[in-house]
Amino acid sequence: MSIEQTKLLFWHLVGTGSFNIVDYFLTLDFLEKGFEEANPIMASMIGTYAFPLVKLLLVPLLLIAIWQNRDRLRVVATKFSWIPFLCYFILMIYYRCLLVGQY
């Protein structure tokens, strides 16, 4: 993996992890305001110990595992790391639109 690919993978993983944490707190905030979780898998975990465990522990551990195995994953990690990053980015835009619409 080239230095450029390594840097790109690093920033995709950092961005995905950051978006994930923001998503956790914004989800809790919007749930209190009467919204519903759109992800059916996560919706079943709302109100249980599993929700924060998955969002704040499992996802970061998976990102760390990808980073630690980047040499084995090589191009696949870099090639597909933009997908969750982009999905979370779009989700952040959606949250922003909801916030603007409320105020």
HELIX and SHEET records of a PDB file:
HELIX    1   1 ILE A    3  GLU A   32  1                                  30    
HELIX    2   2 PRO A   40  ALA A   43  1                                   4    
HELIX    3   3 ALA A   50  LEU A   53  1                                   4    
HELIX    4   4 VAL A   54  LEU A   58  3                                   5    
HELIX    5   5 VAL A   59  GLN A   68  1                                  10    
HELIX    6   6 ARG A   70  PHE A   80  1                                  11    
HELIX    7   7 TRP A   82  GLN A  102  1                                  21    
END                                                                             
